[in-house]
Amino acid sequence: MPVYDLSNTDDALEAADFLGELSRLEKKVDINVHRAKRSNQQNRSLYLLLGHLSNETGYTLEECKELYKQMNKGIYTYYKPTLDGEDVVALTKSSAQLTTAEMAKSIDRLYTVCAENGITLPLLTNEAEMRSIEAEMEKNQHYN
């Protein structure tokens, strides 16, 4: 099956033509939407921010991940029926399941909540700063 980027006008027109052809077949078709997943850079930034938060607060990195997911419940929480189908259970996504937009929004929320609580997170604007945080995390991992 072809993949079309609907943000590209030519691809969008080709997709419409292809869908028109499929409709004449009078068959069932499955159309999948591919959402942009979080980027490797976003993942690295989140890891470093959580590591910095861990260094600043004394929480472990895992505890910081949990705190971060709690402050972003609307993004990370989803619901599935229980095995007996009688109820639903709240589950938590992995950051790998987030789109780039969801990841950006969740990181913005992390900055906001930390600032509201007197914790300054670095902006991570250069590689040297990122390496410095990684080194600090490595040094402090022996104490957590």
N, CA, C and O of each residue as an XYZ file, in Angstrom:
576
protein
N       0.838     -1.186      0.000
C       0.000      0.000      0.000
C       0.880      1.245      0.000
O       1.870      1.299      0.729
N       0.544      2.210     -0.780
C       1.324      3.452     -0.795
C       1.106      4.258      0.481
O       0.084      4.123      1.153
N       2.086      5.095      0.797
C       1.990      6.000      1.933
C       1.999      7.420      1.379
O       2.844      7.768      0.555
N       1.052      8.235      1.836
C       0.911      9.600      1.348
C       1.104     10.582      2.485
O       0.586     10.383      3.584
N       1.848     11.637      2.219
C       2.024     12.730      3.177
C       0.990     13.789      2.825
O       1.168     14.539      1.865
N      -0.088     13.853      3.595
C      -1.193     14.746      3.258
C      -0.875     16.221      3.478
O      -1.677     17.084      3.122
N       0.276     16.518      4.054
C       0.695     17.916      4.153
C       1.318     18.385      2.832
O       1.542     19.578      2.626
N       1.591     17.427      1.946
C       2.129     17.723      0.614
C       0.962     17.717     -0.370
O       0.248     16.719     -0.470
N       0.760     18.804     -1.090
C      -0.399     18.945     -1.986
C      -0.453     17.845     -3.041
O      -1.517     17.281     -3.295
N       0.685     17.539     -3.654
C       0.702     16.487     -4.677
C       0.319     15.130     -4.097
O      -0.466     14.390     -4.691
N       0.882     14.809     -2.929
C       0.542     13.550     -2.266
C      -0.939     13.508     -1.891
O      -1.589     12.472     -2.034
N      -1.468     14.625     -1.413
C      -2.879     14.677     -1.024
C      -3.779     14.416     -2.226
O      -4.779     13.708     -2.112
N      -3.429     14.982     -3.372
C      -4.222     14.756     -4.590
C      -4.120     13.302     -5.038
O      -5.116     12.694     -5.429
N      -2.903     12.747     -4.977
C      -2.731     11.335     -5.344
C      -3.512     10.425     -4.402
O      -4.100      9.434     -4.834
N      -3.515     10.764     -3.118
C      -4.256      9.965     -2.131
C      -5.750      9.994     -2.438
O      -6.426      8.970     -2.347
N      -6.261     11.164     -2.798
C      -7.686     11.288     -3.137
C      -8.009     10.452     -4.366
O      -9.038      9.777     -4.401
N      -7.150     10.489     -5.366
C      -7.358      9.670     -6.559
C      -7.346      8.182     -6.215
O      -8.191      7.416     -6.677
N      -6.373      7.788     -5.396
C      -6.243      6.391     -5.014
C      -7.471      5.925     -4.241
O      -7.971      4.822     -4.466
N      -7.954      6.760     -3.334
C      -9.150      6.414     -2.569
C     -10.360      6.290     -3.493
O     -11.211      5.423     -3.296
N     -10.433      7.162     -4.504
C     -11.511      7.067     -5.489
C     -11.473      5.738     -6.226
O     -12.509      5.110     -6.447
N     -10.265      5.309     -6.608
C     -10.108      4.012     -7.274
C     -10.546      2.875     -6.359
O     -11.231      1.949     -6.793
N     -10.146      2.950     -5.086
C     -10.512      1.903     -4.134
C     -12.023      1.826     -3.928
O     -12.574      0.737     -3.770
N     -12.687      2.972     -3.931
C     -14.130      2.978     -3.688
C     -14.886      2.246     -4.797
O     -15.965      1.702     -4.560
N     -14.335      2.233     -5.979
C     -14.984      1.514     -7.087
C     -14.873     -0.003     -6.946
O     -15.616     -0.743     -7.592
N     -13.956     -0.465     -6.111
C     -13.790     -1.902     -5.904
C     -14.884     -2.494     -5.022
O     -15.096     -3.706     -5.012
N     -15.581     -1.625     -4.279
C     -16.631     -2.050     -3.367
C     -16.151     -3.101     -2.380
O     -16.829     -4.099     -2.133
N     -14.983     -2.864     -1.824
C     -14.378     -3.754     -0.827
C     -14.136     -2.971      0.452
O     -14.197     -1.742      0.466
N     -13.865     -3.687      1.507
C     -13.462     -3.042      2.749
C     -11.984     -2.706      2.663
O     -11.184     -3.496      2.161
N     -11.625     -1.522      3.160
C     -10.215     -1.132      3.197
C      -9.876     -0.636      4.603
O     -10.745     -0.179      5.346
N      -8.624     -0.736      4.937
C      -8.127     -0.268      6.228
C      -7.197      0.910      5.963
O      -6.190      0.764      5.271
N      -7.533      2.081      6.515
C      -6.719      3.275      6.332
C      -6.049      3.594      7.662
O      -6.722      3.746      8.681
N      -4.744      3.692      7.650
C      -3.982      3.998      8.861
C      -3.428      5.409      8.785
O      -2.949      5.847      7.739
N      -3.498      6.108      9.895
C      -2.906      7.436      9.992
C      -1.607      7.295     10.771
O      -1.599      6.780     11.889
N      -0.521      7.746     10.186
C       0.788      7.683     10.837
C       1.072      9.028     11.493
O       1.235     10.044     10.818
N       1.127      9.015     12.804
C       1.418     10.246     13.541
C       2.914     10.308     13.813
O       3.547      9.284     14.071
N       3.475     11.501     13.756
C       4.896     11.674     14.018
C       5.188     11.352     15.482
O       4.648     11.994     16.382
N       6.023     10.380     15.712
C       6.397     10.010     17.082
C       7.415     10.998     17.624
O       8.046     11.739     16.871
N       7.564     10.998     18.928
C       8.520     11.904     19.549
C       9.900     11.663     18.954
O      10.249     10.541     18.585
N      10.674     12.736     18.869
C      11.992     12.643     18.242
C      13.031     12.135     19.239
O      12.823     12.182     20.451
N      14.144     11.651     18.708
C      15.238     11.224     19.571
C      15.765     12.399     20.398
O      16.148     12.227     21.555
N      15.784     13.589     19.800
C      16.242     14.778     20.523
C      15.304     15.099     21.683
O      15.757     15.464     22.767
N      14.002     14.965     21.456
C      13.047     15.194     22.543
C      13.259     14.172     23.660
O      13.207     14.514     24.841
N      13.498     12.926     23.280
C      13.708     11.878     24.262
C      14.962     12.163     25.090
O      14.952     12.028     26.314
N      16.035     12.556     24.413
C      17.278     12.880     25.120
C      17.058     14.076     26.052
O      17.496     14.060     27.202
N      16.386     15.099     25.557
C      16.122     16.284     26.382
C      15.328     15.914     27.634
O      15.656     16.355     28.736
N      14.293     15.110     27.463
C      13.488     14.698     28.611
C      14.345     13.938     29.623
O      14.273     14.194     30.824
N      15.149     13.009     29.131
C      16.015     12.225     30.008
C      16.948     13.144     30.803
O      17.123     12.957     32.007
N      17.542     14.131     30.138
C      18.454     15.053     30.807
C      17.715     15.953     31.803
O      18.220     16.220     32.894
N      16.529     16.414     31.429
C      15.742     17.242     32.350
C      15.354     16.460     33.602
O      15.422     16.982     34.715
N      14.952     15.221     33.413
C      14.587     14.393     34.562
C      15.813     14.080     35.407
O      15.735     14.025     36.634
N      16.945     13.877     34.744
C      18.196     13.654     35.473
C      18.590     14.876     36.285
O      19.024     14.758     37.431
N      18.438     16.048     35.686
C      18.732     17.289     36.408
C      17.783     17.448     37.595
O      18.203     17.819     38.691
N      16.512     17.167     37.366
C      15.534     17.240     38.454
C      15.915     16.283     39.579
O      15.799     16.627     40.755
N      16.358     15.107     39.229
C      16.805     14.124     40.212
C      17.981     14.669     41.015
O      18.007     14.560     42.241
N      18.951     15.254     40.320
C      20.117     15.827     41.003
C      19.722     16.964     41.944
O      20.301     17.121     43.019
N      18.732     17.754     41.529
C      18.315     18.920     42.327
C      17.456     18.549     43.526
O      17.498     19.234     44.547
N      16.683     17.482     43.420
C      15.691     17.176     44.454
C      16.041     16.001     45.355
O      15.511     15.884     46.460
N      16.930     15.132     44.888
C      17.231     13.930     45.658
C      16.322     12.759     45.322
O      16.530     11.651     45.816
N      15.311     12.995     44.484
C      14.502     11.884     43.999
C      15.349     11.039     43.043
O      16.270     11.558     42.413
N      15.050      9.756     42.934
C      15.739      8.934     41.939
C      15.224      9.307     40.552
O      14.184      9.953     40.425
N      15.934      8.910     39.539
C      15.496      9.168     38.169
C      14.136      8.521     37.917
O      13.275      9.127     37.278
N      13.935      7.315     38.405
C      12.640      6.625     38.226
C      11.517      7.375     38.928
O      10.409      7.474     38.400
N      11.794      7.901     40.107
C      10.777      8.682     40.818
C      10.443      9.960     40.043
O       9.283     10.367     39.976
N      11.464     10.586     39.460
C      11.227     11.793     38.654
C      10.385     11.472     37.425
O       9.532     12.268     37.034
N      10.618     10.311     36.813
C       9.796      9.898     35.666
C       8.338      9.759     36.082
O       7.436     10.186     35.361
N       8.110      9.159     37.248
C       6.738      8.994     37.739
C       6.087     10.347     38.033
O       4.926     10.568     37.689
N       6.836     11.250     38.669
C       6.313     12.583     38.954
C       5.947     13.299     37.648
O       4.890     13.921     37.542
N       6.834     13.199     36.669
C       6.609     13.819     35.361
C       5.340     13.264     34.699
O       4.538     14.022     34.154
N       5.167     11.961     34.750
C       3.971     11.360     34.148
C       2.712     11.756     34.913
O       1.654     11.935     34.311
N       2.816     11.894     36.232
C       1.666     12.336     37.028
C       1.267     13.761     36.676
O       0.079     14.076     36.615
N       2.257     14.628     36.442
C       1.914     16.018     36.100
C       1.398     16.137     34.674
O       0.885     17.184     34.280
N       1.534     15.067     33.901
C       1.047     15.028     32.523
C       0.042     13.895     32.317
O       0.045     13.231     31.281
N      -0.822     13.682     33.321
C      -1.806     12.591     33.264
C      -2.649     12.628     31.997
O      -2.939     11.585     31.412
N      -3.038     13.815     31.577
C      -3.894     13.941     30.398
C      -3.244     13.425     29.124
O      -3.935     13.050     28.177
N      -1.938     13.405     29.100
C      -1.207     12.922     27.929
C      -0.849     11.449     28.082
O      -0.923     10.688     27.117
N      -0.467     11.048     29.278
C       0.066      9.696     29.484
C      -0.976      8.642     29.851
O      -0.735      7.451     29.652
N      -2.115      9.049     30.376
C      -3.099      8.072     30.846
C      -4.071      7.697     29.732
O      -4.561      8.559     29.004
N      -4.341      6.403     29.610
C      -5.370      5.905     28.706
C      -6.113      4.776     29.421
O      -5.651      4.278     30.447
N      -7.250      4.378     28.883
C      -8.112      3.424     29.579
C      -8.411      2.218     28.700
O      -8.589      2.333     27.487
N      -8.462      1.062     29.347
C      -8.813     -0.192     28.671
C      -9.798     -0.947     29.550
O      -9.799     -0.785     30.770
N     -10.641     -1.775     28.929
C     -11.543     -2.581     29.757
C     -10.766     -3.627     30.559
O      -9.728     -4.124     30.120
N     -11.286     -3.945     31.732
C     -10.687     -5.012     32.523
C     -10.902     -6.336     31.804
O     -11.674     -6.412     30.848
N     -10.222     -7.367     32.260
C     -10.319     -8.670     31.602
C     -11.749     -9.211     31.577
O     -12.154     -9.871     30.621
N     -12.501     -8.927     32.628
C     -13.885     -9.413     32.655
C     -14.846     -8.481     31.911
O     -16.024     -8.799     31.747
N     -14.333     -7.326     31.463
C     -15.161     -6.393     30.710
C     -16.146     -5.606     31.545
O     -16.952     -4.849     31.002
N     -16.096     -5.770     32.855
C     -17.056     -5.129     33.743
C     -16.668     -3.698     34.108
O     -17.510     -2.920     34.556
N     -15.409     -3.355     33.919
C     -14.918     -2.050     34.365
C     -13.805     -1.607     33.416
O     -13.501     -2.294     32.441
N     -13.209     -0.470     33.704
C     -12.049     -0.021     32.938
C     -10.895      0.227     33.903
O     -11.100      0.494     35.087
N      -9.690      0.132     33.375
C      -8.502      0.361     34.175
C      -7.674      1.463     33.508
O      -7.560      1.516     32.283
N      -7.104      2.333     34.330
C      -6.239      3.397     33.819
C      -4.839      2.835     33.638
O      -4.279      2.225     34.550
N      -4.288      3.042     32.471
C      -2.934      2.590     32.158
C      -2.081      3.793     31.782
O      -2.605      4.872     31.505
N      -0.766      3.603     31.773
C       0.152      4.692     31.472
C       0.971      4.379     30.237
O       1.569      3.308     30.131
N       0.996      5.326     29.296
C       1.784      5.177     28.073
C       3.270      5.302     28.367
O       3.681      5.843     29.393
N       4.049      4.793     27.450
C       5.482      5.048     27.410
C       5.688      6.334     26.619
O       4.861      6.672     25.772
N       6.768      7.052     26.878
C       7.026      8.270     26.099
C       7.236      7.940     24.623
O       7.043      8.806     23.770
N       7.623      6.717     24.309
C       7.808      6.306     22.916
C       6.492      6.323     22.139
O       6.504      6.359     20.909
N       5.372      6.297     22.836
C       4.067      6.319     22.185
C       3.549      7.731     21.923
O       2.515      7.902     21.277
N       4.258      8.737     22.419
C       3.796     10.115     22.258
C       4.165     10.675     20.890
O       5.159     10.278     20.281
N       3.349     11.597     20.430
C       3.682     12.335     19.212
C       4.660     13.447     19.582
O       4.868     13.731     20.762
N       5.255     14.071     18.574
C       6.168     15.176     18.844
C       5.426     16.304     19.570
O       5.984     16.926     20.474
N       4.183     16.570     19.184
C       3.401     17.635     19.823
C       3.099     17.294     21.283
O       3.209     18.156     22.156
N       2.720     16.045     21.552
C       2.438     15.638     22.935
C       3.701     15.724     23.788
O       3.656     16.168     24.936
N       4.821     15.298     23.221
C       6.077     15.337     23.962
C       6.460     16.785     24.269
O       6.871     17.093     25.388
N       6.327     17.674     23.281
C       6.644     19.087     23.501
C       5.755     19.669     24.598
O       6.231     20.394     25.471
N       4.466     19.350     24.549
C       3.528     19.863     25.554
C       3.875     19.332     26.945
O       3.798     20.072     27.926
N       4.256     18.060     27.036
C       4.580     17.475     28.337
C       5.873     18.062     28.905
O       5.986     18.250     30.116
N       6.840     18.351     28.046
C       8.089     18.963     28.506
C       7.826     20.401     28.961
O       8.375     20.842     29.971
N       6.994     21.128     28.226
C       6.615     22.480     28.648
C       5.967     22.450     30.027
O       6.242     23.300     30.874
N       5.108     21.465     30.241
C       4.442     21.326     31.551
C       5.473     21.047     32.639
O       5.350     21.571     33.747
N       6.481     20.235     32.350
C       7.544     19.941     33.316
C       8.258     21.236     33.714
O       8.482     21.485     34.899
N       8.613     22.059     32.723
C       9.250     23.351     33.008
C       8.344     24.213     33.898
O       8.807     24.818     34.864
N       7.062     24.260     33.563
C       6.114     25.101     34.312
C       5.973     24.643     35.757
O       6.076     25.447     36.683
N       5.736     23.353     35.945
C       5.536     22.843     37.314
C       6.810     23.021     38.139
O       6.743     23.389     39.312
N       7.956     22.765     37.536
C       9.212     22.951     38.277
C       9.388     24.419     38.659
O       9.740     24.720     39.799
N       9.149     25.335     37.721
C       9.287     26.767     38.005
C       8.337     27.197     39.117
O       8.707     27.992     39.981
N       7.109     26.671     39.095
C       6.132     26.999     40.135
C       6.581     26.528     41.512
O       6.112     27.024     42.536
N       7.497     25.560     41.520
C       7.988     24.999     42.784
C       9.434     25.396     43.085
O      10.102     24.762     43.901
N       9.907     26.448     42.418
C      11.227     26.984     42.708
C      12.395     26.187     42.165
O      13.528     26.360     42.615
N      12.136     25.321     41.211
C      13.203     24.512     40.609
C      13.445     25.017     39.190
O      12.531     25.037     38.366
N      14.666     25.419     38.914
C      15.011     25.914     37.588
C      15.622     24.783     36.773
O      16.635     24.199     37.157
N      14.998     24.488     35.654
C      15.535     23.481     34.741
C      16.342     24.176     33.651
O      15.981     25.271     33.218
N      17.432     23.552     33.203
C      18.234     24.157     32.130
C      17.469     24.144     30.813
O      16.596     23.303     30.600
N      17.805     25.084     29.931
C      17.127     25.171     28.639
C      17.668     24.182     27.613
O      17.040     23.967     26.576
N      18.806     23.587     27.880
C      19.412     22.583     26.987
C      19.598     23.132     25.570
O      19.181     22.518     24.588
N      20.221     24.281     25.491
C      20.391     24.930     24.187
C      21.697     24.578     23.500
O      21.879     24.886     22.322
N      22.616     23.932     24.223
C      23.862     23.563     23.551
C      24.379     22.212     24.032
O      24.040     21.746     25.120
N      25.190     21.611     23.212
C      25.706     20.268     23.465
C      26.570     20.210     24.720
O      26.524     19.227     25.460
N      27.354     21.253     24.963
C      28.227     21.264     26.140
C      27.405     21.193     27.428
O      27.764     20.485     28.370
N      26.307     21.931     27.452
C      25.429     21.914     28.626
C      24.827     20.525     28.816
O      24.728     20.031     29.939
N      24.429     19.905     27.720
C      23.850     18.563     27.800
C      24.876     17.558     28.327
O      24.551     16.719     29.167
N      26.089     17.642     27.840
C      27.139     16.724     28.315
C      27.453     16.951     29.792
O      27.743     16.005     30.524
N      27.393     18.200     30.219
C      27.635     18.525     31.620
C      26.576     17.862     32.515
O      26.902     17.315     33.569
N      25.336     17.914     32.094
C      24.252     17.280     32.872
C      24.438     15.765     32.874
O      24.256     15.116     33.904
N      24.798     15.203     31.724
C      25.044     13.754     31.662
C      26.156     13.345     32.630
O      26.045     12.329     33.316
N      27.221     14.136     32.684
C      28.333     13.832     33.590
C      27.879     13.916     35.047
O      28.243     13.074     35.869
N      27.091     14.925     35.355
C      26.574     15.085     36.718
C      25.660     13.915     37.084
O      25.702     13.418     38.209
N      24.845     13.483     36.140
C      23.955     12.338     36.385
C      24.783     11.083     36.648
O      24.478     10.308     37.555
N      25.814     10.892     35.864
C      26.681      9.721     36.021
C      27.333      9.735     37.405
O      27.390      8.708     38.082
N      27.817     10.890     37.813
C      28.475     11.025     39.115
C      27.478     10.742     40.244
O      27.813     10.062     41.214
N      26.268     11.260     40.117
C      25.287     11.125     41.196
C      24.568      9.782     41.207
O      23.915      9.451     42.196
N      24.667      9.009     40.150
C      23.936      7.739     40.129
C      24.458      6.794     41.196
O      23.742      5.880     41.605
N      25.663      6.985     41.649
C      26.205      6.143     42.705
C      25.555      6.429     44.055
O      25.605      5.601     44.965
N      24.942      7.613     44.179
C      24.335      8.003     45.450
C      22.848      7.721     45.495
O      22.254      7.771     46.572
N      22.222      7.425     44.361
C      20.762      7.196     44.346
C      20.434      5.733     44.536
O      19.261      5.360     44.549
